[in-house]
Amino acid sequence: MNFKPPEARSASSTATFYGSGSSTVTAEKALSFISKGWREVRSSADADLQLLKNRANSFKNLADRELENFLNSASKSPFSVPSITASATLNPAPHAEIDFVRKLQPKLSEIRRAYSSPDFKFYPRPQIKVNLSSIRNAIVAEVGEDEEDEEEDESDRFTNSSTTRVRFKERAREEGQFGEFWEPIKTIKSRLRELENKSSSEILEGIKNSEFVEKVKSSLKAICKDPYESKEVPPLDVPELLACLVRQSSPLLDQFGINKGISDKIVESLCSKRKNQLLLRSLPAGESSMIESENINDELDIRLASVVQSTGHCYEGGFWSDFGKHDVSDKKRHVAIVTTASLPWMTGTAVNPLFRAAYLAKSAQQNVTLLVPWLCRSDQELVYPNNLTFSSPEEQESYIRSWLEERVGFKADFNISFYPGKFSKARRSIIPAGDTSQFISSKDADIAILEEPEHLNWYHHGKRWTDKFNHVVGVVHTNYLEYIKREKNGALQSFLVKHINNWVVKAYCHKVLRLSAATQDLPKSVICNVHGVNPKFLRIGEKVAAEKERGEQTFSKGAYFLGKMVWAKGYKELIDLLSKHKKDLDGFNLDVYGNGEDAHEVQSTAKRLNLSLNFMKGRDHADDSLQGYKIFINPSVSDVLCTATAEALAMGKFVVCADHPSNDFFREFPNCLTYKTPEDFVAKVKEAMANEPQPLTPEQRYNLSWEAATQRFMEYSDLDKILSNSGVDRRFGRRNSGLTKSASMPNLNELVDGGLAFAHYCLTGNEFLRLCTGATPGTRDYDKQHCKDLRLLPPHVENPIYGW
């Protein structure tokens, strides 16, 4: 501890800081000036307080003297005046009464203390009220007795006037007795007189026509009325309530082995008896059904909406809802695309979201922001190819924009933002660090597109996406279950990951798009390919078609395979096929392009099996060195939708791929050759080697383009209806003018989703549980290096915890 006086400590610290004698003198002068001013203020305050005390004492003395004079003057008796003598003047003999009064003389300090006590109360002076009605009654009674004596001596001609006066006196007595209750009593008397004058028939007729009886009649009619004849919408009955409960609980029932088909059958059986009456009861008389579909779910939706509409109920949110969402009154909407990878890492989750942002922003109907992960320098060296690193987010953003504009041919007007991320070697992917949603401002939090929603939310510990955004769409890129099954204890791990994926997707998304049926069947999901190919590949395909028309040779090389060199990307299947049919494919050489963690092991296995594989470093698929190949071989069954396959088809090449759900979209193209067995693989390779691929038609080229992919995305994600704010329901084919499927209606699913999100938030907040489930250490919050690179406040400052 430092026991120096304040002046010495201040002076010494100041001298140390500035390191000069002049600064020390200046500091000492400043301190002396401040202390002098404080002494003057203190002396002035002391003088003022002393003056107040003196005045109070003088007032006290004056009061004491006045009280003494008053008592002395009171001691002189008003009835006897003694003779004034010198002895009496010098030694007055006070009377006993005066002594008694002087003993009662209170001190001023005692009076002041008594009045200043908090228990002292001022009692109001009692008010004296005179009851004038009693006086009036007495006067009236006296007048009445005098007049009655006079009436006995007067003649009969004054009889009528005296009777009138008597009635007046009786009324006056009644008023004196009843006071303010006179008016109601007078009314009751008048009514009783009227009732005496009426006959019994008139009394019964009045009761029948009374308002009370009419209300009773209307209530009885409402109770006994047939609900089918009522113009009002009847309430839901028990089968309808059970049907709603079963339908909304279908995700929960699915976890217990009751699939959606069985749930739909239960709902249909509950509503089948009332199928013909459902909409007739819901609609007012004179209107016809607006739904021509036989789908019982649609009819039940309209039935629910009509009941809620008839009650006038306005639902403003559920238990888990948040009301601080983006204001959609602005005509320009905001779309935020959040992905799990970024260039220069040439992976699907880095390239495809970038193109999606560019083509969504191209329409200029909405503002677009692309949110990508930022890696520290150590992680960049592990992930990015060719030892490419960036010192700042601005440098990486410049690289991304130049790469994009070189391929799309136009300048894309959208924002690029970064969130902290860490690379996980075990999972070979980037894990978000901290709350990713906080990097989209509240004023721009309108529509969110989560690329790989399960990946983004495995360890998400922050604000719920569906609470912050008005509409959240997830796009599933990766078949994680297929990768996990290849690992140790893969069956158990895949079982757990499957249910975790269902959990987070249900809790954080409004709608999910699966690129193919190869992915996990997630809640709220539909299957649609919403990816296109780089326009550069389509231009290459047009060039190849033009060369064929001129009769020139287009392909000078044989077959090749391109992909990240990890076993799960199809290398295991490729080596198995070539090793089993080495003799059947004698003379067949395959060039392999790729980099990856398993590169050394893959190459050593191919060399050990003496396979005709030529391994080369990975490169861009649009590179000039790859344009001369005629056949692209992709035996992978772990892909969801292989981008390289689409690019090869766009360039006019043959594609030999497995008969797998991930390749369903490519079956419509004549150059796509699918195989089911290893023998079929050999046959398809020989067929491709012996023939020339067909040029793509304009329609086929459009289906591969990003324009078509963006149109499909807008339609299947419901963004076209949301951005246009149209009231057209595509399922019913017409504008819904009255009864709509109300999104504001209380929903059991919303309550369940909110509970799942809250439970997930609590579990991911525990660092021990995060580590047990495989999270990268330190990913609950971003670290100091992220704060420095992204210029962020530390987590404990950004989100302080009070009360600890």
Residue pairs with C-beta under 8 A, 6 or more apart in sequence:
2 9
4 12
7 31
7 35
10 27
10 31
11 24
11 27
11 28
11 31
14 23
14 24
14 27
15 23
15 24
15 27
18 24
60 108
60 109
63 108
64 108
67 105
67 108
71 101
71 102
71 105
74 98
74 101
75 94
75 95
75 98
75 101
75 102
77 95
82 88
94 102
114 120
133 175
133 176
133 179
134 176
136 172
136 176
137 172
137 173
137 176
140 169
140 172
140 173
140 176
141 173
143 169
144 166
144 169
147 162
147 165
151 158
151 162
154 162
174 182
175 182
178 185
195 203
207 213
227 234
227 281
228 277
228 281
231 284
231 285
232 310
233 281
233 282
233 284
233 306
233 307
233 309
233 310
234 281
235 307
236 244
236 303
236 304
236 307
237 274
239 270
239 271
239 273
239 274
240 270
240 271
240 274
240 300
240 303
242 270
243 266
243 267
243 270
243 271
243 300
244 300
244 304
244 748
245 748
246 253
246 263
246 266
246 267
246 270
247 263
247 264
247 267
247 297
247 300
248 747
248 748
248 749
249 263
249 748
250 260
250 263
251 502
251 506
251 523
251 749
251 752
252 752
253 262
253 263
254 260
254 263
255 499
255 502
264 297
267 296
267 297
267 300
268 296
271 278
271 296
271 299
271 300
272 296
275 296
275 299
278 299
278 300
278 303
279 289
279 291
279 299
279 302
279 303
280 289
281 303
282 302
282 303
282 306
282 307
282 739
283 289
283 306
283 739
290 302
290 732
290 734
290 736
290 737
290 738
290 739
291 298
291 299
291 302
291 732
293 299
293 731
293 732
298 731
298 732
301 741
302 739
302 741
304 741
304 742
304 745
305 739
305 740
305 741
305 742
305 745
306 739
308 315
308 742
308 745
309 738
309 739
309 742
314 744
315 742
315 744
315 745
315 746
316 323
316 744
317 323
318 746
318 747
318 750
318 751
318 754
319 751
319 754
320 464
320 467
320 750
320 751
320 753
320 754
320 755
320 757
320 758
321 467
321 750
321 754
322 464
322 467
322 468
324 442
324 468
325 445
325 467
325 468
325 469
325 470
326 334
326 442
326 443
326 444
326 445
326 446
326 469
326 470
328 446
328 470
332 365
332 366
332 367
333 365
333 366
333 367
333 446
333 447
333 722
333 723
334 366
334 367
334 368
334 369
334 444
334 445
334 446
334 447
335 360
335 366
335 367
335 368
335 369
335 446
335 447
335 448
335 449
335 719
336 368
336 369
336 371
336 440
336 444
336 445
336 446
336 447
336 448
336 449
336 469
337 353
337 356
337 357
337 360
337 368
337 369
337 370
337 371
337 449
337 451
338 371
338 419
338 436
338 440
338 448
338 449
338 450
338 451
338 456
339 349
339 350
339 353
339 370
339 371
339 372
339 373
339 451
339 452
340 349
340 373
340 421
340 429
340 430
340 432
340 451
340 452
340 455
340 456
341 347
341 349
341 350
341 372
341 373
341 429
341 430
342 350
342 372
342 373
342 374
342 396
342 400
343 350
343 351
343 354
343 396
343 399
343 400
343 403
344 384
344 385
344 386
344 388
344 399
344 403
345 383
345 384
345 385
346 385
346 618
346 620
347 564
348 477
348 531
348 643
349 451
349 452
349 477
349 478
350 372
351 534
351 643
352 451
352 477
352 531
352 643
353 370
353 372
353 449
353 451
354 370
354 400
354 404
355 404
355 408
355 532
355 534
355 706
356 449
356 530
356 706
356 709
356 710
356 713
357 368
357 369
357 370
357 412
357 414
358 404
358 408
358 410
358 412
358 414
358 706
359 408
359 532
359 706
359 707
359 709
359 710
360 366
360 368
360 414
360 710
361 367
361 368
361 412
361 413
361 414
362 410
362 412
364 413
365 723
366 447
366 723
367 414
367 415
367 444
368 414
368 415
369 414
369 415
369 416
369 417
369 440
369 444
370 414
370 415
370 416
370 417
371 417
371 418
371 419
371 436
371 439
371 440
372 400
372 416
372 417
372 418
372 419
373 418
373 419
373 420
373 421
373 430
373 432
374 393
374 396
374 418
374 419
374 420
374 421
374 786
374 789
374 790
375 383
375 421
375 422
375 423
375 430
376 422
376 785
376 786
376 789
377 389
377 391
379 421
379 422
379 423
379 430
380 388
380 389
380 390
381 387
381 389
382 423
382 425
383 423
383 430
385 595
385 618
390 396
390 399
392 789
393 418
393 789
393 790
396 418
397 416
397 418
400 416
401 412
401 416
404 412
405 411
405 412
407 534
407 535
407 536
407 622
408 534
408 535
409 535
417 439
417 440
418 439
418 790
419 432
419 433
419 434
419 436
419 439
420 432
420 433
420 434
420 782
420 783
420 786
420 790
420 792
421 430
421 431
421 432
421 433
422 430
422 431
422 433
422 776
422 778
422 779
423 429
423 430
423 431
424 430
424 431
424 776
426 774
427 774
428 566
428 597
429 455
431 458
431 459
431 775
431 776
431 779
432 456
432 459
432 460
432 779
433 778
433 779
433 780
433 781
433 782
433 783
433 786
434 461
434 462
434 779
434 780
434 781
434 782
434 795
435 460
435 461
435 462
435 463
436 456
436 460
436 462
437 445
437 462
437 463
437 465
437 468
438 462
438 463
438 798
440 448
440 468
442 468
445 468
445 469
445 470
446 469
446 470
446 471
447 469
447 470
447 471
447 472
447 473
447 719
447 722
448 465
448 468
448 469
448 471
448 472
448 473
449 473
449 474
449 475
449 717
450 456
450 457
450 465
450 472
450 473
450 474
450 475
450 508
450 509
451 475
451 477
452 474
452 475
452 476
452 477
452 478
453 474
453 475
453 476
453 504
453 505
453 508
453 509
453 512
454 474
454 476
454 480
454 500
454 501
454 504
454 505
454 522
455 478
455 480
457 465
457 504
457 505
457 507
457 508
457 760
458 500
458 504
458 773
458 775
459 764
459 770
459 773
459 775
459 779
459 780
460 504
460 508
460 760
460 764
461 761
461 764
461 765
461 780
462 761
464 507
464 508
464 754
464 757
464 761
465 472
465 508
465 509
466 472
466 507
466 508
466 509
466 510
466 753
466 757
467 757
470 722
471 510
471 511
471 718
471 719
471 722
472 508
472 509
472 510
472 511
473 509
473 510
473 511
473 512
473 513
473 717
473 719
474 505
474 508
474 509
474 511
474 512
474 513
474 522
475 512
475 513
475 515
475 530
476 512
476 513
476 514
476 515
476 519
476 520
476 522
476 525
476 640
477 515
477 640
477 641
478 519
478 640
479 518
479 519
479 520
479 638
479 639
479 640
479 662
480 497
480 501
480 520
481 494
481 497
481 498
481 520
482 518
482 568
482 637
482 638
483 568
483 638
484 490
484 493
484 494
484 497
485 491
485 494
486 567
486 568
487 493
498 520
501 520
501 522
502 520
502 522
502 523
503 756
503 760
504 760
505 512
505 522
505 523
505 524
505 525
506 522
506 523
506 524
506 752
506 753
506 756
507 753
507 754
507 756
507 757
507 760
508 757
509 524
510 524
511 524
511 525
511 526
511 717
511 718
512 522
512 523
512 524
512 525
512 526
513 525
513 526
513 527
513 528
513 530
513 713
513 716
513 717
514 522
514 525
514 526
514 527
514 528
514 640
515 527
515 528
515 529
515 530
515 531
515 640
515 641
516 527
516 529
516 640
516 641
516 661
516 662
516 663
516 664
516 665
517 527
517 661
517 664
518 637
518 639
518 640
518 641
518 660
518 661
518 662
519 640
526 716
528 712
528 713
528 716
529 641
529 665
529 709
529 712
530 709
530 710
530 712
530 713
530 716
530 717
531 641
531 643
531 646
531 709
532 646
532 704
532 705
532 706
532 707
532 708
532 709
532 710
533 643
533 646
533 647
533 650
533 704
533 705
533 706
534 622
534 647
535 705
535 706
536 622
537 621
537 622
537 647
537 650
537 651
538 650
538 701
538 704
538 705
540 622
540 627
540 650
540 651
540 652
541 650
541 651
541 652
541 695
541 696
541 701
542 701
544 554
544 651
544 652
544 695
545 652
545 695
545 696
547 553
547 554
548 554
548 692
548 695
554 652
555 628
555 629
555 630
555 653
555 692
556 628
557 591
557 628
557 629
557 630
558 588
558 589
558 590
558 591
558 629
558 630
558 631
558 689
559 588
559 589
559 590
559 591
559 629
559 630
559 631
559 632
559 633
559 656
559 685
559 688
559 689
560 590
560 591
560 592
560 593
560 626
560 629
560 631
560 632
560 633
561 570
561 574
561 590
561 591
561 592
561 593
561 594
561 632
561 633
561 634
562 592
562 593
562 594
562 618
562 621
562 626
562 632
562 644
563 569
563 570
563 571
563 593
563 594
563 634
563 636
563 644
564 594
564 595
564 596
564 618
565 571
565 592
565 594
565 595
565 596
565 597
565 598
565 599
565 602
565 618
566 596
566 597
566 598
567 598
567 601
567 602
568 638
569 594
569 596
569 636
569 638
569 639
570 634
570 635
570 636
570 637
570 638
570 639
571 598
571 602
573 635
573 636
573 637
573 658
574 590
574 633
574 635
575 602
575 605
575 606
575 609
575 611
577 635
577 678
577 681
578 585
578 590
578 609
578 611
578 612
578 613
579 609
579 611
580 678
581 678
581 679
581 681
581 682
582 610
582 611
584 682
585 682
585 685
588 612
588 685
588 689
589 612
589 613
589 614
590 612
590 613
590 614
590 633
591 613
591 614
591 616
591 629
592 613
592 614
592 615
592 616
593 616
593 617
593 618
593 619
593 626
594 615
594 617
594 618
595 617
595 618
599 615
602 615
603 615
606 613
606 615
619 625
619 626
621 644
621 647
621 648
622 647
627 651
629 653
630 653
630 654
630 688
630 689
630 692
630 693
631 653
631 654
631 655
631 656
631 685
631 688
631 689
632 644
632 645
632 648
632 653
632 654
632 655
632 656
633 655
633 656
633 657
633 685
634 642
634 644
634 645
634 655
634 656
634 657
634 658
635 657
635 658
635 681
636 642
636 657
636 658
636 662
637 658
637 660
637 662
639 662
640 662
641 662
641 665
642 657
642 662
642 663
645 655
645 657
645 663
645 666
645 672
646 666
646 704
648 655
649 655
649 666
649 669
649 671
649 672
649 696
649 704
650 696
650 701
650 704
652 671
652 693
652 695
652 696
653 671
653 693
654 671
654 673
654 688
654 691
654 693
655 666
655 669
655 671
655 672
655 673
656 673
656 674
656 675
656 681
656 684
656 685
656 688
657 663
657 666
657 672
657 673
657 674
657 675
658 674
658 675
658 676
659 674
659 675
659 676
660 674
663 672
663 674
666 672
667 674
668 700
668 703
669 696
669 700
670 694
671 693
671 694
671 696
673 684
673 687
673 688
674 684
675 681
675 683
675 684
696 704
702 708
713 719
714 720
714 723
721 728
721 730
727 735
727 736
727 740
728 734
728 735
728 736
729 735
729 736
729 740
729 741
763 769
764 770
764 780
765 780
767 780
770 779
770 780
771 777
781 795
782 790
782 792
782 795
784 794
786 792
787 793
787 794
792 798
